[in-house]
Amino acid sequence: MPAKCRRSRTKFTEEQLKILIDAFNQKPYPGYAAKKRLALQVNTEESRIQIWFQNRRARHQFPKRPEEHLDARQGRGPPAGQTPGRGDRRSRTSYTNSQLQTLIEEFKVNPYPGIDSREKLAKEIGVPESRVQVWFQNRRSRQNTQKEREPGEAVDQGQNQGQDLRDGTVQGTATT
């Protein structure tokens, strides 16, 4: 198994930091669209912006999300004067059958790939590395959930039967 390498540390310039700090002071929990705009402004990836905001909130012991955001998620509706919407949310990533096959094969070999493996895989299937990372996280979580539900069944046999490729699994029977 190849050695896992850490991603190199992102070093922001003074100008980039000023933009990020200003944005943080306005909205410490930016949505996906806002992070994408910031990424374009400071010429980096959205995932780096996301991590910067997480680290900034942690470093300054920033409180959890404001209650108004939690209320909307708990089904109590949006705050007064706001309409419900998901404009700041990242759209769901759709994978082709061949992309899923590649991801599944790699998962069977190594369910915990390092950054180098993920970047290589992302380039191979044509999706951002951050999406590959999330796919592996979700797949591991799903595998653990299925193990808990089916304690008597073997992990490799039976867990994928009856599910289709849209779930990110291989069917137990041959398909055309």
Protein Blocks (a to p, Z undefined) as FASTA:
>chain_A
ZZddddddddddfklmmmmmmmmmmomcbcfklmmmmmmmnopafklmmmmmmmmmmmno
pacddfklmmmmnonopaehiacdfklpccdddddfklmmmmmmmmmmomcbcfklmmmm
mmmnopafklmmmmmmmmmmmmmmmmmmmmmbcfkgojlgoiafknopacfbdcZZ
